[in-house]
Amino acid sequence: MSTSKSQEKYILAIDHGTSAMKPAIVSTHGKFIGWACENTPLHLQSGGGAEQNPDEWWNAFLKAAKNLIDQKLVPTEDIIAVCNTSQWSGTVAVDENGLPLMNSVIWMDSRGAPYVKRKFRGIINIQGYSILNLLRWLRKTAGIPTKSGKDPIAHILYIKHELPDIYEQARWFLEPTDYINFKLSGEIASSPSTMMLYWVSNTRNINNVHYDDGLIKRLGIHKDKLPPMKQSIDVLGTLQKEVANAIGLREDLKVFVSTADVPSAVIGSGAVQDYAGHVYIGTSSWLTCHVPYKKTDINTNIASLPSAIPGRYFIANEQETAGACLNFLRDQVFYPDDEAKCGNQAVYQEFDHIVEKSAPGSHNIIFTPWLYGERTPVEDHTVRGAFFNLSLDSEKGDMIRAVFEGVAYNSRWVLTAVEKFIKQPLSSLNMIGGGAQSDIWCQIYADVLNREIHQVSNPIQANARGAAFIASVGLGHITFDEIPNVIQISKVFKPNPENRELYDTLFKEYLSIYKTNKDFYRRLNT
């Protein structure tokens, strides 16, 4: 079937998250056509280990992509490129042929923490870092490897010290985005935005981000094990013949360098202008915007890092667990033995209906969503989640709503830090991610944050939409400045003034809970 040049063209945009591989078909102007999904297992280990099998990622992609293409939602000849975005801050050690030498160490893994601490502490320390190292790293990169050990550089140090044979065999240490790109195209490269969390890139000149030999030497790793960097909108290569045949596409499709999920979602949210904010609720959460400068706040673990948009910075931060708290409530608290509900996504709609009928403030029950520690606005890997103020009168609906509100309280905490960072308020926030599918959660966010929440259409597809926009810009079909004009907003949620005093009071108590209990958690979980 032939097509004319006036017809819309499409991108096979791959959203590779922690829980699933989700390829989608998205038009070059951001119109979502359809998607498929295959779950990917998470392997948790004692001592802070969190791994996934790269072969399970790839098999999930092949199965989901073939299922998607077989639906014939668009003519295959109108699919003109492939662009992947994967979970950020993971490490895949591969040999010279690109074969994984072990499971991927993912963003949740903290086993490298001791090695980061040894590298960065000194005689005179600030927050666990020697003054000289702080000055050295912040000046060049705007950040520094976190003491939590969850950055890729910590993963590499863990592998070097505890798995030295694998370190020596490794030809490349790749981010998940770059590993999937290698499987698609056979080519190795990364982008400045993807590689940023290795903390070995000099970002002082946003138009000339490059590896810093001095920082790499001080960490004691080998520069030649890091992939070369290109821009996200650059063509990496073309789709390999065996991959094209397996999923039903032609092999001349361009594969783009792209970026990791956070910088991709920033673009997919439509908030691409400076100080246009968005909040994401998925397994984890973040609240961010683009800024026209390089800056760091070490007290809140927030910094401006290279965006996937060449020549731009965006604010990076992360709330460790958000939607994961609902998974925990469903699978570990309410329905662990119910085969019909444990792991069932439909339970989220059930939760929504229950929360809609529950009183704002959850009868003063406060849930702290720190089930896997926290990164921002405090870096504290020993803090843990809890329900506070439960009584015999507490009901199931109160507990569920408290989880919705607790995640929002933490986002308000992050919002406070972000607005202090940029020295101006964010008047509204585009909301994306799986949590943004919930109208009641959007309204809770509007009430708790006291900001307008703009629910982006197909919010769960923001990562894939961002990847599609990156390819579309690279192909010349759209510019980044045009993206806000094509983003559709489903609903606008305005703060309910009747809930203002209530949520202000509970938020103050939320902050007090952390301040009062942080030492207690540290004693229990160190």
C-alpha positions as CSV (number, residue, x, y, z in Angstrom):
1,M,0.0,0.0,0.0
2,S,1.5,3.3,-1.0
3,T,1.0,6.6,0.8
4,S,1.4,10.2,-0.1
5,K,3.8,12.7,1.5
6,S,0.8,14.6,3.0
7,Q,-0.2,11.6,5.1
8,E,0.9,11.4,8.8
9,K,4.0,9.5,9.6
10,Y,4.6,7.5,12.7
11,I,7.4,6.5,15.2
12,L,7.7,3.2,17.0
13,A,8.4,4.7,20.4
14,I,9.5,2.4,23.1
15,D,8.8,3.1,26.8
16,H,11.0,0.7,28.7
17,G,10.1,1.1,32.4
18,T,11.0,-0.9,35.5
19,S,7.8,-3.0,35.4
20,A,7.2,-3.4,31.7
21,M,8.3,-2.9,28.1
22,K,5.7,-0.8,26.4
23,P,6.2,-0.1,22.7
24,A,3.8,2.4,21.1
25,I,2.9,3.9,17.8
26,V,2.9,7.7,18.0
27,S,2.6,10.2,15.2
28,T,5.3,12.7,14.5
29,H,3.1,15.3,16.1
30,G,2.4,13.4,19.2
31,K,-0.9,11.7,18.4
32,F,-1.0,8.4,20.3
33,I,-2.3,5.5,18.2
34,G,-1.8,2.4,20.3
35,W,0.5,0.4,22.4
36,A,1.3,-3.1,23.7
37,C,2.8,-4.2,27.0
38,E,4.9,-7.1,28.4
39,N,5.8,-7.2,32.1
40,T,9.5,-7.5,33.1
41,P,10.4,-9.2,36.5
42,L,12.3,-7.3,39.2
43,H,14.8,-9.3,41.2
44,L,15.4,-7.9,44.7
45,Q,18.3,-9.1,46.8
46,S,19.5,-8.8,50.3
47,G,21.8,-5.9,51.1
48,G,20.0,-3.4,48.8
49,G,20.4,-5.3,45.5
50,A,17.9,-4.6,42.7
51,E,18.5,-6.3,39.3
52,Q,16.7,-7.1,36.1
53,N,17.7,-9.5,33.3
54,P,18.5,-7.7,30.0
55,D,17.4,-10.8,28.1
56,E,14.0,-10.6,29.7
57,W,13.8,-6.9,28.6
58,W,14.6,-7.8,25.0
59,N,12.3,-10.8,24.8
60,A,9.5,-8.6,26.3
61,F,10.2,-6.0,23.6
62,L,10.1,-8.4,20.7
63,K,6.8,-10.0,21.9
64,A,5.1,-6.7,22.6
65,A,6.4,-5.0,19.5
66,K,5.2,-7.8,17.3
67,N,1.8,-7.8,19.0
68,L,1.6,-4.1,18.3
69,I,2.6,-4.2,14.7
70,D,0.3,-7.2,14.0
71,Q,-2.7,-5.1,15.0
72,K,-2.1,-3.1,11.8
73,L,-3.1,0.2,13.4
74,V,-1.2,2.1,10.7
75,P,0.4,1.0,7.4
76,T,3.8,-0.3,8.3
77,E,5.4,1.8,5.5
78,D,4.2,4.9,7.4
79,I,6.4,4.0,10.4
80,I,9.6,5.9,9.7
81,A,11.8,5.6,12.8
82,V,12.3,3.8,16.1
83,C,13.1,5.7,19.3
84,N,13.6,4.1,22.7
85,T,13.5,5.6,26.2
86,S,14.4,3.4,29.2
87,Q,14.5,3.5,32.9
88,W,17.3,5.8,34.1
89,S,20.3,5.2,36.3
90,G,20.9,1.6,35.5
91,T,24.0,-0.3,34.5
92,V,24.4,-3.1,32.0
93,A,27.9,-4.6,31.8
94,V,28.4,-6.1,28.3
95,D,31.3,-7.8,26.6
96,E,32.9,-6.7,23.3
97,N,30.0,-8.4,21.4
98,G,27.4,-6.6,23.5
99,L,26.4,-9.6,25.4
100,P,25.4,-9.0,29.1
101,L,27.9,-10.3,31.6
102,M,25.4,-10.2,34.5
103,N,21.9,-8.9,35.3
104,S,21.5,-5.1,34.9
105,V,22.0,-3.3,38.2
106,I,19.0,-0.9,38.2
107,W,18.2,2.5,39.8
108,M,16.9,1.0,43.0
109,D,20.2,-0.8,43.8
110,S,22.2,0.6,46.7
111,R,25.0,-1.9,47.1
112,G,27.6,0.6,45.8
113,A,27.0,3.0,48.6
114,P,30.0,2.0,50.7
115,Y,32.4,2.6,47.8
116,V,30.9,6.1,47.0
117,K,31.4,7.0,50.6
118,R,35.0,5.9,50.6
119,K,35.7,7.8,47.4
120,F,34.2,11.1,48.6
121,R,34.7,11.6,52.3
122,G,37.8,13.4,53.6
123,I,39.2,15.1,56.7
124,I,36.7,18.0,56.6
125,N,33.3,17.0,55.3
126,I,30.0,18.6,54.4
127,Q,27.1,16.1,54.4
128,G,29.5,13.2,54.1
129,Y,31.6,14.7,51.2
130,S,35.0,16.3,51.5
131,I,35.0,20.0,50.7
132,L,37.5,19.6,47.9
133,N,35.4,16.9,46.2
134,L,32.2,18.9,46.6
135,L,33.8,21.9,44.9
136,R,35.4,19.8,42.2
137,W,32.3,18.0,41.3
138,L,29.7,20.7,41.6
139,R,31.8,23.1,39.6
140,K,32.0,20.7,36.7
141,T,28.9,18.6,36.8
142,A,26.4,20.5,39.0
143,G,26.1,17.3,41.1
144,I,28.0,14.6,42.8
145,P,27.4,10.8,43.2
146,T,24.7,10.3,45.8
147,K,25.6,8.5,49.1
148,S,22.7,6.2,48.5
149,G,24.7,4.3,46.0
150,K,22.0,4.3,43.4
151,D,23.8,6.1,40.6
152,P,25.4,4.1,37.8
153,I,28.9,5.1,38.9
154,A,28.2,3.5,42.3
155,H,27.0,0.3,40.4
156,I,30.3,0.3,38.5
157,L,32.3,0.7,41.7
158,Y,30.4,-2.1,43.3
159,I,31.1,-4.4,40.3
160,K,34.8,-3.4,40.3
161,H,35.3,-4.2,43.9
162,E,33.0,-7.2,44.4
163,L,32.8,-8.7,40.9
164,P,36.3,-7.8,39.6
165,D,36.2,-10.5,36.8
166,I,33.1,-9.0,35.3
167,Y,34.6,-5.5,35.6
168,E,37.7,-6.6,33.6
169,Q,35.6,-8.5,31.0
170,A,33.3,-5.5,30.5
171,R,33.8,-3.7,27.2
172,W,31.1,-1.2,27.9
173,F,29.0,-0.1,30.8
174,L,25.7,0.9,29.3
175,E,22.5,2.7,30.5
176,P,19.4,0.6,29.8
177,T,18.4,3.1,27.0
178,D,21.8,2.5,25.3
179,Y,21.6,-1.3,25.7
180,I,18.2,-1.5,24.0
181,N,19.5,0.9,21.3
182,F,22.4,-1.5,20.7
183,K,20.0,-4.4,20.4
184,L,18.0,-2.4,17.9
185,S,20.8,-1.0,15.8
186,G,24.0,-2.8,16.6
187,E,25.6,0.6,17.4
188,I,27.0,1.9,20.8
189,A,26.4,5.5,21.9
190,S,24.7,7.5,24.6
191,S,23.6,11.1,25.0
192,P,24.7,13.8,27.5
193,S,21.3,13.7,29.2
194,T,21.3,9.9,29.6
195,M,24.9,9.7,30.9
196,M,24.6,12.5,33.4
197,L,24.0,10.4,36.4
198,Y,27.4,8.8,36.0
199,W,28.7,12.2,37.3
200,V,31.7,12.2,35.0
201,S,30.5,14.7,32.5
202,N,31.6,18.4,32.4
203,T,28.4,20.4,31.9
204,R,29.7,23.9,32.4
205,N,29.2,24.6,28.7
206,I,25.8,23.1,27.8
207,N,26.8,23.1,24.1
208,N,29.9,21.1,24.8
209,V,29.1,18.5,27.3
210,H,32.0,16.0,27.5
211,Y,33.6,13.4,29.7
212,D,36.0,14.9,32.3
213,D,39.2,13.0,32.4
214,G,40.1,14.3,35.9
215,L,36.8,13.1,37.5
216,I,37.1,9.7,35.8
217,K,40.7,9.3,37.0
218,R,39.7,10.2,40.6
219,L,37.0,7.5,40.6
220,G,39.4,4.9,39.4
221,I,37.4,3.6,36.4
222,H,38.3,3.2,32.8
223,K,37.1,5.9,30.4
224,D,37.2,3.5,27.4
225,K,34.4,1.5,29.1
226,L,32.0,4.4,28.8
227,P,30.1,4.9,25.5
228,P,30.7,7.8,23.2
229,M,28.1,10.6,23.4
230,K,25.9,12.0,20.7
231,Q,22.9,14.3,20.9
232,S,19.5,12.7,21.6
233,I,18.1,13.8,18.2
234,D,21.0,12.2,16.3
235,V,20.5,9.1,14.2
236,L,22.3,6.1,15.9
237,G,21.9,3.7,13.0
238,T,19.2,1.6,11.3
239,L,17.1,-1.2,12.5
240,Q,18.9,-4.5,12.3
241,K,17.5,-7.0,9.8
242,E,16.8,-9.8,12.3
243,V,14.9,-7.3,14.6
244,A,12.9,-5.9,11.7
245,N,11.9,-9.4,10.6
246,A,11.0,-10.4,14.1
247,I,8.6,-7.6,14.7
248,G,7.3,-7.0,11.1
249,L,9.0,-3.7,10.1
250,R,11.4,-2.9,7.3
251,E,15.1,-2.8,8.2
252,D,15.9,0.7,6.9
253,L,14.1,2.5,9.8
254,K,16.3,5.0,11.5
255,V,17.1,4.4,15.2
256,F,17.7,7.5,17.3
257,V,20.1,8.0,20.2
258,S,17.2,9.4,22.3
259,T,17.5,9.6,26.1
260,A,16.4,8.0,29.4
261,D,12.9,8.1,30.8
262,V,13.0,11.2,33.0
263,P,14.3,13.7,30.3
264,S,12.1,12.0,27.7
265,A,9.0,12.5,29.9
266,V,9.9,16.1,30.4
267,I,9.4,16.5,26.6
268,G,6.4,14.2,26.4
269,S,4.6,16.3,29.1
270,G,4.6,19.3,26.9
271,A,6.4,21.4,29.5
272,V,9.4,22.3,27.4
273,Q,9.6,26.0,28.0
274,D,11.7,27.5,30.8
275,Y,9.8,27.3,34.1
276,A,6.9,25.3,32.7
277,G,6.4,22.6,35.3
278,H,5.3,19.0,35.3
279,V,4.8,16.3,37.8
280,Y,5.1,12.6,37.1
281,I,3.6,9.8,39.1
282,G,4.7,6.3,38.1
283,T,6.6,3.7,40.2
284,S,8.6,6.7,41.4
285,S,7.8,10.4,40.9
286,W,9.5,13.7,40.1
287,L,8.5,17.3,39.7
288,T,10.6,19.5,37.4
289,C,10.9,22.2,34.7
290,H,13.5,23.5,32.3
291,V,15.8,26.3,33.5
292,P,18.2,28.6,31.6
293,Y,21.2,28.0,33.9
294,K,23.4,25.4,35.6
295,K,22.8,25.4,39.4
296,T,22.9,23.0,42.3
297,D,21.3,22.8,45.8
298,I,23.1,20.1,47.8
299,N,20.7,20.5,50.7
300,T,17.7,19.2,48.7
301,N,19.6,17.0,46.2
302,I,18.4,19.1,43.2
303,A,20.4,20.2,40.3
304,S,20.0,21.5,36.7
305,L,21.3,18.9,34.3
306,P,21.5,18.6,30.5
307,S,18.1,18.1,28.9
308,A,17.4,15.9,26.0
309,I,16.7,19.2,24.2
310,P,20.2,20.2,22.9
311,G,21.5,23.3,24.6
312,R,19.0,23.2,27.5
313,Y,19.1,22.4,31.2
314,F,16.2,20.9,33.3
315,I,15.9,20.4,37.0
316,A,16.5,16.8,38.1
317,N,15.0,15.3,41.3
318,E,13.3,12.1,42.2
319,Q,10.8,10.9,44.8
320,E,11.8,7.2,45.3
321,T,8.4,5.6,45.6
322,A,5.0,6.9,44.5
323,G,2.8,4.5,42.5
324,A,4.9,1.7,44.1
325,C,3.1,2.5,47.3
326,L,-0.2,1.5,45.8
327,N,1.3,-1.7,44.5
328,F,2.5,-2.4,48.1
329,L,-0.9,-1.6,49.5
330,R,-2.6,-3.9,47.0
331,D,-0.2,-6.8,47.0
332,Q,1.3,-6.8,50.5
333,V,-1.5,-5.4,52.7
334,F,-5.0,-5.9,51.3
335,Y,-4.8,-8.7,48.7
336,P,-1.6,-10.8,49.0
337,D,-3.6,-14.1,48.9
338,D,-6.3,-13.0,46.4
339,E,-5.2,-14.3,43.0
340,A,-7.9,-12.2,41.3
341,K,-6.6,-8.9,42.8
342,C,-3.0,-9.3,43.6
343,G,-1.1,-7.7,40.8
344,N,-4.3,-6.8,39.0
345,Q,-4.2,-3.2,37.5
346,A,-8.0,-3.0,37.8
347,V,-7.7,-2.7,41.5
348,Y,-6.5,0.9,41.0
349,Q,-9.9,1.9,39.7
350,E,-11.4,0.2,42.7
351,F,-9.1,2.3,44.9
352,D,-10.2,5.5,43.0
353,H,-13.9,4.8,43.8
354,I,-13.1,4.2,47.4
355,V,-11.0,7.4,47.7
356,E,-13.7,9.5,46.1
357,K,-16.0,8.5,48.9
358,S,-13.4,9.1,51.6
359,A,-13.1,12.4,53.5
360,P,-10.2,14.8,52.6
361,G,-7.4,14.4,55.1
362,S,-8.2,10.7,55.7
363,H,-9.5,11.5,59.2
364,N,-6.0,12.8,60.0
365,I,-4.2,9.6,59.1
366,I,-0.8,10.4,57.5
367,F,1.1,7.9,55.3
368,T,4.8,8.5,54.6
369,P,5.7,7.0,51.2
370,W,9.3,6.2,51.9
371,L,9.1,2.5,51.3
372,Y,12.6,2.4,49.6
373,G,14.2,5.4,51.2
374,E,14.2,8.8,49.7
375,R,16.3,10.9,47.3
376,T,14.7,14.4,47.2
377,P,14.2,16.7,48.9
378,V,16.2,14.7,51.4
379,E,18.7,12.0,50.5
380,D,18.0,9.4,53.1
381,H,18.1,5.7,52.2
382,T,17.3,4.5,55.8
383,V,13.9,6.3,56.1
384,R,10.8,4.0,55.8
385,G,7.1,4.3,55.1
386,A,4.4,4.1,57.8
387,F,0.8,4.9,58.6
388,F,0.6,7.5,61.4
389,N,-2.4,8.1,63.7
390,L,-4.3,4.9,63.0
391,S,-7.1,4.0,65.5
392,L,-9.9,1.4,65.9
393,D,-12.1,3.8,64.0
394,S,-9.8,3.9,61.0
395,E,-11.3,2.4,57.8
396,K,-10.0,0.9,54.6
397,G,-10.9,4.0,52.7
398,D,-9.0,6.2,55.1
399,M,-5.8,4.2,54.6
400,I,-6.1,4.2,50.8
401,R,-6.7,7.9,50.6
402,A,-3.8,8.5,53.1
403,V,-1.5,6.8,50.6
404,F,-2.8,9.1,47.7
405,E,-2.3,12.1,50.0
406,G,1.1,11.0,51.4
407,V,2.6,10.8,47.9
408,A,1.2,14.3,47.2
409,Y,2.6,15.6,50.5
410,N,6.0,14.5,49.4
411,S,5.5,16.1,46.0
412,R,4.6,19.3,47.8
413,W,7.9,19.0,49.8
414,V,9.7,18.7,46.4
415,L,7.7,21.6,45.0
416,T,8.8,23.8,47.8
417,A,12.4,23.0,47.1
418,V,12.0,23.4,43.3
419,E,10.3,26.8,43.7
420,K,13.1,28.0,46.0
421,F,15.6,26.7,43.5
422,I,14.1,28.7,40.6
423,K,13.1,31.7,42.8
424,Q,9.5,31.8,41.5
425,P,6.3,29.8,41.8
426,L,5.1,27.2,39.3
427,S,1.5,28.4,38.7
428,S,0.4,25.1,37.2
429,L,1.8,21.6,36.6
430,N,1.2,19.2,33.7
431,M,0.6,15.8,35.2
432,I,1.7,12.6,33.6
433,G,2.4,9.0,34.4
434,G,0.1,6.2,35.5
435,G,-1.1,8.1,38.5
436,A,-2.3,10.9,36.3
437,Q,-5.0,8.6,34.9
438,S,-6.8,9.0,38.3
439,D,-9.0,12.0,38.4
440,I,-9.2,11.9,42.2
441,W,-5.4,11.8,42.5
442,C,-5.2,14.8,40.2
443,Q,-7.6,16.6,42.4
444,I,-5.8,15.6,45.6
445,Y,-2.6,17.0,44.0
446,A,-4.3,20.3,43.1
447,D,-5.6,20.6,46.7
448,V,-2.4,19.5,48.5
449,L,0.0,21.5,46.3
450,N,-2.4,24.4,45.9
451,R,-1.6,24.5,42.2
452,E,-3.7,24.0,39.0
453,I,-3.1,20.5,37.7
454,H,-3.4,20.0,33.9
455,Q,-4.0,16.3,33.2
456,V,-2.2,15.5,30.0
457,S,-4.2,13.2,27.6
458,N,-2.9,9.6,27.6
459,P,-0.7,10.6,30.6
460,I,0.8,7.1,30.9
461,Q,2.3,7.5,27.4
462,A,4.3,10.6,28.2
463,N,7.6,8.7,28.0
464,A,6.8,7.2,24.6
465,R,5.4,10.5,23.3
466,G,8.7,12.2,24.4
467,A,10.7,9.6,22.5
468,A,8.5,10.1,19.4
469,F,9.0,13.9,19.6
470,I,12.8,13.4,19.8
471,A,12.8,11.3,16.6
472,S,10.3,13.7,15.0
473,V,12.6,16.7,15.7
474,G,15.6,14.7,14.4
475,L,13.7,14.0,11.2
476,G,12.6,17.6,10.8
477,H,8.8,17.0,11.2
478,I,8.4,19.3,14.3
479,T,10.5,21.6,16.5
480,F,10.7,21.5,20.3
481,D,9.1,25.0,20.5
482,E,6.0,23.7,18.7
483,I,5.4,20.8,21.1
484,P,3.2,22.7,23.7
485,N,0.8,23.6,20.8
486,V,0.1,19.9,20.0
487,I,-0.1,18.5,23.6
488,Q,-3.7,17.9,24.5
489,I,-5.0,18.5,28.1
490,S,-7.9,16.2,29.2
491,K,-9.0,18.1,32.3
492,V,-7.9,21.0,34.5
493,F,-8.1,20.5,38.3
494,K,-8.3,23.6,40.5
495,P,-7.5,23.7,44.2
496,N,-10.6,23.4,46.4
497,P,-10.3,26.4,48.8
498,E,-12.4,24.4,51.4
499,N,-9.5,22.0,51.8
500,R,-6.7,24.6,52.1
501,E,-6.4,24.9,55.9
502,L,-6.7,21.1,56.3
503,Y,-4.0,20.2,53.9
504,D,-1.7,23.0,55.1
505,T,-2.0,21.6,58.7
506,L,-1.4,18.0,57.7
507,F,1.5,18.9,55.5
508,K,3.2,20.6,58.4
509,E,2.7,17.4,60.4
510,Y,4.1,15.4,57.6
511,L,7.3,17.4,57.7
512,S,7.4,17.0,61.4
513,I,7.1,13.2,61.1
514,Y,10.4,13.1,59.1
515,K,12.3,15.5,61.4
516,T,11.1,13.6,64.5
517,N,11.8,10.1,63.3
518,K,14.7,10.3,60.9
519,D,17.2,9.3,63.6
520,F,15.0,6.4,64.7
521,Y,14.9,5.1,61.1
522,R,18.7,5.5,60.8
523,R,19.2,3.4,63.9
524,L,16.9,0.6,62.7
525,N,18.0,0.5,59.1
526,T,21.7,1.2,58.9
